[in-house]
Amino acid sequence: MPNFVTTAAISLAIVLALPGCKIIKTPTAEEAAEAASGGFNPDRQVADIWIAKVIPFLEMRAGTFQEVSALSKSDLDAAAAKYGHKEKDGTAPWTFAAKVSGTIVKAETKSRAAYLDTDVDGDGKADVRVQIGPVIKGTAIRDSLDFVNFNEFKNQIQWAEFGKAFNIHVNGLTLEKLPREGLEGKNVEALGAYPLPSAGQPALLTPATITIGG
């Protein structure tokens, strides 16, 4: 009899406790990583602003590559004010928003850092190099935006990861879907950004949008 009473009491206690139970969802790997980093999720941050802010900003800010390149060579301050951006602190070069419309004269697609050398003035020679990944050099898209800045981030590591997230985003959204064969002679249209190149080096444009055809 005592055992029965004890068992009944335990059962009653369990029943009474059930309404207060809370099922805790097991976090995904991404959620766990975000929690561990204090809520920092660069991929999500980029995805959230891509359509609403990044593309409209580049469309408004960009000039044709010919215009931007010519002005940066003749009057860097004027080009910077009209098409460029760089962080106030640090030694990063000016990064310019530009639109490319031209003909592919060389397509390097065997390398993971693939690119399209593009003629924009009809002389048959490459004027700008358009990156098509999957490996994208630099952080030109991040660096062209005047509505993000280093001081919004905890440290240099987060700032770098944020820049890399733009490359990852555009690669998954667009670049990995591009054809890789028979590209030479085709037209390419791209909207993106490039850092001021060193003397004798081609401008290296990272596209935010790109189409190939014709």
GROMACS elastic network, one bead per residue, 0.5 to 0.9 nm:
[ bonds ]
;  ai    aj funct       b0    kb
    1     4     6  0.51012   500
    1     5     6  0.63769   500
    1     6     6  0.87244   500
    2     5     6  0.50732   500
    2     6     6  0.61571   500
    2     7     6  0.86084   500
    3     6     6  0.50825   500
    3     7     6  0.61263   500
    3     8     6  0.85440   500
    4     7     6  0.51524   500
    4     8     6  0.61078   500
    4     9     6  0.85623   500
    5     8     6  0.51271   500
    5     9     6  0.61445   500
    5    10     6  0.87225   500
    6     9     6  0.51188   500
    6    10     6  0.63226   500
    6    11     6  0.86991   500
    7    10     6  0.51964   500
    7    11     6  0.62149   500
    7    12     6  0.86342   500
    8    11     6  0.50823   500
    8    12     6  0.61142   500
    8    13     6  0.85855   500
    9    12     6  0.51049   500
    9    13     6  0.61840   500
    9    14     6  0.87146   500
   10    13     6  0.50679   500
   10    14     6  0.62914   500
   10    15     6  0.87379   500
   11    14     6  0.51634   500
   11    15     6  0.62940   500
   11    16     6  0.86702   500
   12    15     6  0.51200   500
   12    16     6  0.61310   500
   12    17     6  0.85437   500
   13    16     6  0.51391   500
   13    17     6  0.61259   500
   13    18     6  0.87504   500
   14    17     6  0.50814   500
   14    18     6  0.62580   500
   15    18     6  0.53207   500
   15    19     6  0.78423   500
   16    19     6  0.67806   500
   16    20     6  0.81898   500
   17    20     6  0.56461   500
   17    21     6  0.68107   500
   18    21     6  0.52108   500
   18    22     6  0.87483   500
   19    22     6  0.83952   500
   24    27     6  0.88995   500
   27    30     6  0.78806   500
   27    31     6  0.56409   500
   27    32     6  0.58827   500
   28    31     6  0.50920   500
   28    32     6  0.60955   500
   28    33     6  0.85259   500
   29    32     6  0.50838   500
   29    33     6  0.61044   500
   29    34     6  0.85473   500
   30    33     6  0.51312   500
   30    34     6  0.61160   500
   30    35     6  0.86130   500
   30    41     6  0.85127   500
   31    34     6  0.50144   500
   31    35     6  0.61113   500
   31    36     6  0.85325   500
   31    39     6  0.86841   500
   31    41     6  0.89716   500
   32    35     6  0.51199   500
   32    36     6  0.61207   500
   32    37     6  0.86552   500
   33    36     6  0.50370   500
   33    37     6  0.62344   500
   33    38     6  0.87542   500
   33    39     6  0.83699   500
   33    40     6  0.85641   500
   33    41     6  0.83140   500
   34    37     6  0.51674   500
   34    38     6  0.63560   500
   34    40     6  0.55490   500
   34    41     6  0.57332   500
   35    38     6  0.52150   500
   35    39     6  0.51959   500
   35    40     6  0.77239   500
   36    39     6  0.73139   500
   36    40     6  0.85595   500
   37    40     6  0.54967   500
   37    41     6  0.80302   500
   38    41     6  0.89711   500
   40    44     6  0.88963   500
   40    45     6  0.84671   500
   40   158     6  0.79757   500
   41    44     6  0.55231   500
   41    45     6  0.62530   500
   41    46     6  0.88468   500
   41   162     6  0.84167   500
   42    46     6  0.61160   500
   42    47     6  0.85200   500
   42   158     6  0.79864   500
   42   159     6  0.89780   500
   42   161     6  0.66030   500
   42   163     6  0.83492   500
   42   164     6  0.85290   500
   42   165     6  0.59328   500
   42   166     6  0.85795   500
   43    46     6  0.53280   500
   43    47     6  0.62186   500
   43    48     6  0.86458   500
   43   161     6  0.87726   500
   43   162     6  0.74327   500
   43   164     6  0.88653   500
   43   165     6  0.52765   500
   43   166     6  0.76614   500
   43   168     6  0.79938   500
   43   169     6  0.72566   500
   44    47     6  0.50571   500
   44    48     6  0.60577   500
   44    49     6  0.88094   500
   44   165     6  0.87332   500
   45    48     6  0.52213   500
   45    49     6  0.66007   500
   45    50     6  0.86527   500
   45   162     6  0.81135   500
   45   165     6  0.86271   500
   46    49     6  0.54224   500
   46    50     6  0.58240   500
   46    54     6  0.86905   500
   46   162     6  0.76430   500
   46   165     6  0.66336   500
   46   166     6  0.62414   500
   46   169     6  0.74002   500
   47    50     6  0.52871   500
   47    51     6  0.78034   500
   47   165     6  0.89427   500
   47   166     6  0.84958   500
   47   169     6  0.72081   500
   48    51     6  0.75562   500
   48    52     6  0.75351   500
   48    53     6  0.87655   500
   49    52     6  0.52486   500
   49    53     6  0.51769   500
   49    54     6  0.61439   500
   49    55     6  0.87493   500
   50    53     6  0.57720   500
   50    55     6  0.62180   500
   50    56     6  0.87818   500
   50   166     6  0.86934   500
   50   169     6  0.88179   500
   51    54     6  0.61811   500
   51    55     6  0.56897   500
   51    56     6  0.73377   500
   52    55     6  0.71246   500
   52    56     6  0.69506   500
   52    57     6  0.89976   500
   53    56     6  0.55127   500
   53    57     6  0.59473   500
   53    58     6  0.86447   500
   53   147     6  0.89006   500
   54    57     6  0.52485   500
   54    58     6  0.62789   500
   54    59     6  0.86551   500
   54   141     6  0.85289   500
   54   145     6  0.74786   500
   54   208     6  0.85594   500
   55    58     6  0.52468   500
   55    59     6  0.61070   500
   55    60     6  0.86104   500
   55   191     6  0.86785   500
   55   192     6  0.89028   500
   55   208     6  0.72548   500
   55   209     6  0.82456   500
   56    59     6  0.51106   500
   56    60     6  0.61525   500
   56    61     6  0.85106   500
   57    60     6  0.52159   500
   57    61     6  0.59414   500
   57    62     6  0.83220   500
   57   145     6  0.75349   500
   57   146     6  0.88886   500
   58    61     6  0.50278   500
   58    62     6  0.55736   500
   58    97     6  0.60797   500
   58    98     6  0.77587   500
   58    99     6  0.89717   500
   58   141     6  0.89515   500
   58   144     6  0.82305   500
   58   145     6  0.80210   500
   58   191     6  0.72706   500
   58   192     6  0.68314   500
   58   193     6  0.80945   500
   58   208     6  0.84294   500
   59    62     6  0.56905   500
   59    63     6  0.85612   500
   59    97     6  0.83710   500
   59    98     6  0.85623   500
   59    99     6  0.84039   500
   59   191     6  0.73760   500
   59   192     6  0.87347   500
   60    63     6  0.85032   500
   61    82     6  0.74182   500
   61    83     6  0.57231   500
   61    84     6  0.81901   500
   61    96     6  0.86730   500
   61    97     6  0.61224   500
   61    98     6  0.78121   500
   62    65     6  0.83833   500
   62    68     6  0.81546   500
   62    82     6  0.85917   500
   62    83     6  0.59777   500
   62    84     6  0.87483   500
   62    96     6  0.75189   500
   62    99     6  0.61174   500
   62   191     6  0.77077   500
   62   192     6  0.78845   500
   62   193     6  0.82236   500
   63    66     6  0.80246   500
   63    67     6  0.61349   500
   63    68     6  0.59008   500
   63    82     6  0.86887   500
   63    83     6  0.68710   500
   63    96     6  0.88991   500
   63    97     6  0.68733   500
   63    98     6  0.50199   500
   63    99     6  0.59651   500
   63   100     6  0.89677   500
   64    67     6  0.52531   500
   64    68     6  0.62340   500
   64    69     6  0.84708   500
   64    97     6  0.87845   500
   64    98     6  0.54659   500
   64   100     6  0.62187   500
   64   101     6  0.79371   500
   65    68     6  0.51559   500
   65    69     6  0.58051   500
   65    70     6  0.82856   500
   65    97     6  0.85259   500
   65    98     6  0.52278   500
   65    99     6  0.55169   500
   65   100     6  0.55620   500
   65   101     6  0.81209   500
   65   120     6  0.79089   500
   65   127     6  0.88769   500
   65   128     6  0.81376   500
   66    69     6  0.53226   500
   66    70     6  0.59827   500
   66    71     6  0.84955   500
   66    98     6  0.87878   500
   66    99     6  0.88125   500
   66   100     6  0.83488   500
   66   120     6  0.74356   500
   66   121     6  0.78674   500
   66   127     6  0.87814   500
   67    70     6  0.53464   500
   67    71     6  0.61214   500
   67    72     6  0.85208   500
   67    79     6  0.89974   500
   67    98     6  0.86682   500
   68    71     6  0.53454   500
   68    72     6  0.60613   500
   68    73     6  0.86824   500
   68    79     6  0.64854   500
   68    82     6  0.87628   500
   68    83     6  0.69804   500
   68    96     6  0.74818   500
   68    97     6  0.81406   500
   68    98     6  0.67964   500
   69    72     6  0.52396   500
   69    73     6  0.63778   500
   69    74     6  0.88311   500
   69    79     6  0.83600   500
   69    98     6  0.89507   500
   69   196     6  0.88638   500
   69   203     6  0.87393   500
   70    73     6  0.53306   500
   70    74     6  0.63531   500
   70    75     6  0.84676   500
   70    79     6  0.87481   500
   71    74     6  0.50928   500
   71    75     6  0.54916   500
   71    76     6  0.66252   500
   71    77     6  0.89615   500
   71    78     6  0.71498   500
   71    79     6  0.54312   500
   72    75     6  0.53979   500
   72    77     6  0.76041   500
   72    78     6  0.74323   500
   72    79     6  0.50135   500
   72    80     6  0.73625   500
   72   196     6  0.82162   500
   73    76     6  0.62086   500
   73    79     6  0.85464   500
   74    78     6  0.88292   500
   74    79     6  0.86807   500
   75    78     6  0.54541   500
   75    79     6  0.63335   500
   75    80     6  0.86588   500
   76    79     6  0.50538   500
   76    80     6  0.59465   500
   76    81     6  0.85350   500
   77    80     6  0.50576   500
   77    81     6  0.61708   500
   77    82     6  0.86497   500
   78    81     6  0.51607   500
   78    82     6  0.61978   500
   78    83     6  0.84309   500
   79    82     6  0.51936   500
   79    83     6  0.56493   500
   79    84     6  0.64524   500
   79    96     6  0.82127   500
   80    83     6  0.54969   500
   80    85     6  0.64222   500
   80    86     6  0.87295   500
   80    94     6  0.68221   500
   80    95     6  0.80843   500
   80    96     6  0.73394   500
   81    84     6  0.59803   500
   81    85     6  0.77286   500
   82    96     6  0.89609   500
   83    95     6  0.82369   500
   83    96     6  0.53685   500
   83    97     6  0.56911   500
   83    98     6  0.76588   500
   83   144     6  0.87573   500
   84    94     6  0.60268   500
   84    95     6  0.53444   500
   84    97     6  0.64441   500
   84   144     6  0.65917   500
   84   145     6  0.87880   500
   84   146     6  0.89871   500
   85    93     6  0.87754   500
   85    94     6  0.56950   500
   85    95     6  0.54680   500
   85    96     6  0.65818   500
   85    97     6  0.85539   500
   85   143     6  0.68748   500
   85   144     6  0.52524   500
   85   145     6  0.67432   500
   85   146     6  0.63613   500
   86    89     6  0.85138   500
   86    90     6  0.89513   500
   86    91     6  0.89236   500
   86    92     6  0.67205   500
   86    93     6  0.67227   500
   86    94     6  0.52072   500
   86    95     6  0.62767   500
   86   143     6  0.62476   500
   86   144     6  0.68667   500
   86   145     6  0.82917   500
   86   146     6  0.78319   500
   87    90     6  0.67868   500
   87    91     6  0.83288   500
   87    92     6  0.72044   500
   87    93     6  0.89173   500
   87    94     6  0.86045   500
   87   143     6  0.76385   500
   87   146     6  0.84350   500
   87   149     6  0.68567   500
   87   150     6  0.75978   500
   88    91     6  0.86768   500
   89    92     6  0.84080   500
   89   150     6  0.88567   500
   92    95     6  0.85464   500
   92   143     6  0.88083   500
   92   195     6  0.87785   500
   93   195     6  0.62576   500
   93   196     6  0.60722   500
   93   197     6  0.84803   500
   94   143     6  0.83181   500
   94   144     6  0.81697   500
   94   194     6  0.86258   500
   94   195     6  0.58329   500
   94   196     6  0.56722   500
   95   140     6  0.64593   500
   95   141     6  0.84357   500
   95   143     6  0.61831   500
   95   144     6  0.52827   500
   95   145     6  0.89205   500
   95   193     6  0.66202   500
   95   194     6  0.54736   500
   95   196     6  0.59512   500
   96   140     6  0.82464   500
   96   143     6  0.86774   500
   96   144     6  0.60862   500
   96   192     6  0.84377   500
   96   193     6  0.53532   500
   96   194     6  0.54467   500
   96   195     6  0.61698   500
   96   196     6  0.72412   500
   97   140     6  0.89263   500
   97   141     6  0.83551   500
   97   144     6  0.63786   500
   97   145     6  0.88241   500
   97   191     6  0.77269   500
   97   192     6  0.57792   500
   97   194     6  0.67400   500
   97   205     6  0.89628   500
   98   190     6  0.83425   500
   98   191     6  0.60722   500
   98   192     6  0.56695   500
   98   193     6  0.56687   500
   98   194     6  0.75933   500
   98   205     6  0.82226   500
   99   189     6  0.74686   500
   99   190     6  0.57093   500
   99   192     6  0.64626   500
   99   193     6  0.82272   500
   99   207     6  0.88863   500
  100   118     6  0.84040   500
  100   120     6  0.70941   500
  100   128     6  0.81675   500
  100   130     6  0.85926   500
  100   188     6  0.74683   500
  100   189     6  0.55794   500
  100   190     6  0.50225   500
  100   191     6  0.63773   500
  100   192     6  0.81886   500
  100   205     6  0.87858   500
  101   118     6  0.83706   500
  101   119     6  0.83298   500
  101   120     6  0.59887   500
  101   187     6  0.73320   500
  101   188     6  0.58290   500
  101   190     6  0.66235   500
  101   191     6  0.89664   500
  102   118     6  0.60024   500
  102   119     6  0.53384   500
  102   121     6  0.73620   500
  102   122     6  0.77582   500
  102   186     6  0.84302   500
  102   187     6  0.55958   500
  102   188     6  0.56142   500
  102   189     6  0.68111   500
  103   117     6  0.84425   500
  103   118     6  0.54193   500
  103   119     6  0.51961   500
  103   120     6  0.65857   500
  103   122     6  0.79160   500
  103   124     6  0.82629   500
  103   126     6  0.87042   500
  103   184     6  0.76944   500
  103   185     6  0.58374   500
  103   186     6  0.56353   500
  103   188     6  0.60678   500
  103   189     6  0.89249   500
  104   107     6  0.68641   500
  104   116     6  0.61491   500
  104   117     6  0.58226   500
  104   119     6  0.63549   500
  104   120     6  0.89574   500
  104   126     6  0.79717   500
  104   183     6  0.67671   500
  104   184     6  0.50182   500
  104   185     6  0.52723   500
  104   186     6  0.56447   500
  104   187     6  0.62283   500
  104   188     6  0.67461   500
  105   116     6  0.75709   500
  105   117     6  0.57623   500
  105   118     6  0.56581   500
  105   119     6  0.65160   500
  105   124     6  0.70115   500
  105   125     6  0.70575   500
  105   126     6  0.64928   500
  105   183     6  0.85186   500
  105   184     6  0.53543   500
  105   185     6  0.60368   500
  105   186     6  0.83155   500
  106   115     6  0.83732   500
  106   116     6  0.58925   500
  106   117     6  0.50269   500
  106   118     6  0.71564   500
  106   126     6  0.79893   500
  106   183     6  0.79315   500
  106   184     6  0.56636   500
  106   185     6  0.82751   500
  107   110     6  0.89879   500
  107   114     6  0.77299   500
  107   115     6  0.61198   500
  107   117     6  0.63374   500
  107   118     6  0.87897   500
  107   180     6  0.82842   500
  107   181     6  0.85794   500
  107   182     6  0.85308   500
  107   183     6  0.63046   500
  107   184     6  0.60655   500
  108   111     6  0.66562   500
  108   113     6  0.84432   500
  108   114     6  0.53489   500
  108   115     6  0.53785   500
  108   116     6  0.63491   500
  108   117     6  0.81486   500
  108   180     6  0.88741   500
  109   112     6  0.72581   500
  109   113     6  0.78753   500
  109   115     6  0.66430   500
  109   116     6  0.82632   500
  109   132     6  0.84315   500
  109   133     6  0.86764   500
  109   180     6  0.61452   500
  109   181     6  0.79748   500
  110   113     6  0.83841   500
  110   114     6  0.68047   500
  110   180     6  0.87952   500
  111   114     6  0.52121   500
  111   115     6  0.85235   500
  111   133     6  0.85987   500
  111   135     6  0.88126   500
  112   132     6  0.89411   500
  112   133     6  0.60807   500
  112   134     6  0.57226   500
  112   135     6  0.55279   500
  112   136     6  0.85815   500
  113   131     6  0.72705   500
  113   132     6  0.72956   500
  113   133     6  0.50264   500
  113   134     6  0.62033   500
  113   136     6  0.60333   500
  113   137     6  0.74752   500
  114   130     6  0.86726   500
  114   131     6  0.61024   500
  114   132     6  0.54156   500
  114   133     6  0.51019   500
  114   134     6  0.71327   500
  114   135     6  0.73675   500
  114   136     6  0.81857   500
  115   129     6  0.63445   500
  115   130     6  0.53612   500
  115   132     6  0.52210   500
  115   133     6  0.70671   500
  115   204     6  0.89437   500
  116   128     6  0.82721   500
  116   129     6  0.55586   500
  116   130     6  0.50172   500
  116   131     6  0.64503   500
  116   132     6  0.72818   500
  116   183     6  0.84856   500
  116   184     6  0.85109   500
  116   188     6  0.88840   500
  117   125     6  0.85651   500
  117   126     6  0.53536   500
  117   127     6  0.72576   500
  117   128     6  0.59848   500
  117   130     6  0.63916   500
  117   131     6  0.88715   500
  118   124     6  0.87912   500
  118   125     6  0.75788   500
  118   127     6  0.58977   500
  118   128     6  0.54445   500
  118   129     6  0.60509   500
  118   130     6  0.72196   500
  118   187     6  0.87667   500
  118   188     6  0.78715   500
  119   122     6  0.61381   500
  119   123     6  0.70419   500
  119   124     6  0.59903   500
  119   125     6  0.54509   500
  119   127     6  0.52246   500
  119   128     6  0.69934   500
  120   123     6  0.80779   500
  120   124     6  0.86166   500
  120   125     6  0.84704   500
  120   126     6  0.75247   500
  120   127     6  0.63075   500
  120   128     6  0.77962   500
  121   124     6  0.79171   500
  121   125     6  0.83717   500
  121   126     6  0.89536   500
  121   127     6  0.78630   500
  122   125     6  0.76865   500
  123   126     6  0.84556   500
  126   129     6  0.74389   500
  126   202     6  0.84690   500
  127   202     6  0.70181   500
  127   203     6  0.75634   500
  128   202     6  0.58757   500
  128   203     6  0.51162   500
  128   204     6  0.64200   500
  128   205     6  0.71314   500
  129   202     6  0.63961   500
  129   203     6  0.59653   500
  129   205     6  0.60780   500
  129   206     6  0.87972   500
  130   190     6  0.81780   500
  130   203     6  0.83403   500
  130   204     6  0.60000   500
  130   206     6  0.61893   500
  130   207     6  0.69694   500
  131   134     6  0.87105   500
  131   135     6  0.85372   500
  131   136     6  0.65044   500
  131   137     6  0.80313   500
  131   175     6  0.88705   500
  131   204     6  0.69173   500
  131   205     6  0.61514   500
  131   206     6  0.54333   500
  131   207     6  0.69532   500
  132   135     6  0.79181   500
  132   136     6  0.72723   500
  132   171     6  0.76751   500
  132   175     6  0.55693   500
  132   176     6  0.77980   500
  132   178     6  0.80686   500
  132   206     6  0.77290   500
  132   207     6  0.77652   500
  133   136     6  0.51393   500
  133   137     6  0.85217   500
  133   167     6  0.86743   500
  133   171     6  0.67089   500
  133   175     6  0.66015   500
  133   176     6  0.73926   500
  134   167     6  0.86148   500
  134   168     6  0.82104   500
  134   171     6  0.61509   500
  134   172     6  0.86683   500
  134   175     6  0.72084   500
  134   176     6  0.66836   500
  135   167     6  0.82114   500
  135   168     6  0.87211   500
  135   171     6  0.85152   500
  136   139     6  0.82227   500
  136   164     6  0.86874   500
  136   167     6  0.62868   500
  136   168     6  0.84244   500
  136   171     6  0.84407   500
  136   206     6  0.74673   500
  137   140     6  0.84912   500
  137   167     6  0.85662   500
  137   204     6  0.85977   500
  137   206     6  0.82305   500
  138   141     6  0.87285   500
  138   163     6  0.82229   500
  138   164     6  0.80606   500
  138   167     6  0.86548   500
  138   195     6  0.86410   500
  138   206     6  0.84475   500
  139   142     6  0.56369   500
  139   143     6  0.61376   500
  139   144     6  0.87546   500
  139   160     6  0.82295   500
  139   162     6  0.89930   500
  139   163     6  0.51911   500
  139   164     6  0.64096   500
  139   166     6  0.76249   500
  139   167     6  0.73045   500
  139   194     6  0.88756   500
  139   195     6  0.88761   500
  139   206     6  0.82695   500
  140   144     6  0.60292   500
  140   145     6  0.89106   500
  140   163     6  0.80562   500
  140   166     6  0.89780   500
  140   167     6  0.89139   500
  140   192     6  0.81991   500
  140   193     6  0.55709   500
  140   194     6  0.54870   500
  140   195     6  0.62344   500
  140   204     6  0.89717   500
  140   205     6  0.76489   500
  140   206     6  0.63569   500
  141   144     6  0.53263   500
  141   145     6  0.68765   500
  141   163     6  0.76028   500
  141   166     6  0.67283   500
  141   167     6  0.78593   500
  141   192     6  0.68041   500
  141   193     6  0.56725   500
  141   194     6  0.77415   500
  141   206     6  0.67844   500
  141   207     6  0.79594   500
  141   208     6  0.74077   500
  142   145     6  0.56857   500
  142   146     6  0.88426   500
  142   148     6  0.77005   500
  142   149     6  0.89715   500
  142   162     6  0.77774   500
  142   163     6  0.53460   500
  142   164     6  0.84580   500
  142   165     6  0.89933   500
  142   166     6  0.67542   500
  142   167     6  0.89770   500
  142   193     6  0.89646   500
  143   146     6  0.79287   500
  143   148     6  0.84779   500
  143   149     6  0.86448   500
  143   163     6  0.77657   500
  143   193     6  0.84039   500
  143   194     6  0.88858   500
  143   195     6  0.83240   500
  144   192     6  0.88502   500
  144   193     6  0.64229   500
  144   194     6  0.79949   500
  144   195     6  0.84465   500
  145   148     6  0.61411   500
  145   149     6  0.83620   500
  146   149     6  0.73317   500
  148   151     6  0.86711   500
  148   152     6  0.74384   500
  149   152     6  0.59104   500
  149   153     6  0.78192   500
  149   159     6  0.84693   500
  150   153     6  0.56777   500
  150   154     6  0.84391   500
  150   155     6  0.79805   500
  150   156     6  0.77339   500
  150   158     6  0.89849   500
  150   159     6  0.61636   500
  151   154     6  0.75331   500
  151   155     6  0.82761   500
  151   159     6  0.89364   500
  152   155     6  0.89438   500
  152   159     6  0.86266   500
  153   156     6  0.76621   500
  153   157     6  0.88541   500
  153   158     6  0.62001   500
  153   159     6  0.60837   500
  154   157     6  0.81233   500
  154   158     6  0.64359   500
  154   159     6  0.78605   500
  155   158     6  0.55747   500
  155   159     6  0.64833   500
  155   160     6  0.88673   500
  156   160     6  0.61298   500
  156   161     6  0.86088   500
  157   160     6  0.51552   500
  157   161     6  0.62083   500
  157   162     6  0.85888   500
  158   161     6  0.50219   500
  158   162     6  0.60601   500
  158   163     6  0.86312   500
  159   162     6  0.51063   500
  159   163     6  0.63705   500
  159   164     6  0.87715   500
  160   163     6  0.51075   500
  160   164     6  0.62484   500
  160   165     6  0.86424   500
  161   164     6  0.50053   500
  161   165     6  0.61089   500
  162   165     6  0.50906   500
  162   166     6  0.69549   500
  163   166     6  0.56434   500
  163   167     6  0.72218   500
  164   167     6  0.52887   500
  164   168     6  0.63932   500
  164   169     6  0.86956   500
  165   169     6  0.59979   500
  165   170     6  0.86823   500
  166   169     6  0.50720   500
  166   170     6  0.62796   500
  166   171     6  0.84938   500
  166   208     6  0.87786   500
  167   170     6  0.54339   500
  167   171     6  0.60528   500
  167   172     6  0.86431   500
  167   206     6  0.82203   500
  167   208     6  0.88159   500
  168   171     6  0.51832   500
  168   172     6  0.62442   500
  168   173     6  0.85122   500
  169   172     6  0.53721   500
  169   173     6  0.59919   500
  169   174     6  0.84386   500
  170   174     6  0.56525   500
  170   175     6  0.64342   500
  170   176     6  0.86732   500
  170   207     6  0.78045   500
  170   208     6  0.61419   500
  170   209     6  0.78267   500
  171   174     6  0.55373   500
  171   176     6  0.55710   500
  171   177     6  0.83680   500
  172   175     6  0.65170   500
  172   176     6  0.59480   500
  172   177     6  0.79317   500
  173   176     6  0.74397   500
  173   177     6  0.78459   500
  174   177     6  0.55836   500
  174   178     6  0.69300   500
  174   208     6  0.83622   500
  174   209     6  0.72121   500
  174   210     6  0.74233   500
  174   211     6  0.89627   500
  175   178     6  0.54258   500
  175   179     6  0.89366   500
  175   207     6  0.86972   500
  175   209     6  0.86704   500
  175   210     6  0.78627   500
  176   179     6  0.83563   500
  178   210     6  0.88421   500
  178   211     6  0.81211   500
  178   212     6  0.77259   500
  179   182     6  0.81363   500
  179   183     6  0.75951   500
  179   212     6  0.82410   500
  180   183     6  0.67929   500
  181   184     6  0.85181   500
  182   185     6  0.81828   500
  182   186     6  0.81920   500
  183   186     6  0.56134   500
  183   187     6  0.85119   500
  183   212     6  0.81178   500
  183   213     6  0.85266   500
  184   187     6  0.85711   500
  185   214     6  0.85896   500
  186   212     6  0.68033   500
  186   213     6  0.57320   500
  186   214     6  0.55499   500
  187   211     6  0.83313   500
  187   212     6  0.57849   500
  187   213     6  0.54240   500
  187   214     6  0.57005   500
  188   210     6  0.71402   500
  188   211     6  0.57928   500
  188   213     6  0.65648   500
  188   214     6  0.85186   500
  189   209     6  0.81748   500
  189   210     6  0.55652   500
  189   211     6  0.53069   500
  189   212     6  0.65372   500
  189   213     6  0.87266   500
  190   205     6  0.89133   500
  190   206     6  0.88410   500
  190   207     6  0.58199   500
  190   208     6  0.73712   500
  190   209     6  0.55501   500
  190   211     6  0.65231   500
  190   212     6  0.87266   500
  191   205     6  0.87578   500
  191   206     6  0.83047   500
  191   207     6  0.54317   500
  191   208     6  0.57091   500
  191   209     6  0.52811   500
  191   210     6  0.65244   500
  192   205     6  0.63581   500
  192   206     6  0.54870   500
  192   209     6  0.68529   500
  192   210     6  0.85973   500
  193   204     6  0.82752   500
  193   205     6  0.53389   500
  193   206     6  0.55169   500
  193   207     6  0.65809   500
  193   208     6  0.79094   500
  194   197     6  0.80514   500
  194   203     6  0.64853   500
  194   204     6  0.55401   500
  194   206     6  0.62346   500
  194   207     6  0.87874   500
  195   203     6  0.72490   500
  195   204     6  0.71240   500
  195   205     6  0.77038   500
  196   203     6  0.70125   500
  196   204     6  0.86800   500
  197   200     6  0.79593   500
  197   201     6  0.58780   500
  197   202     6  0.64869   500
  197   203     6  0.54089   500
  197   204     6  0.74971   500
  198   201     6  0.54701   500
  198   202     6  0.80612   500
  198   203     6  0.85253   500
  199   202     6  0.84949   500
  201   204     6  0.86993   500
  207   210     6  0.62321   500
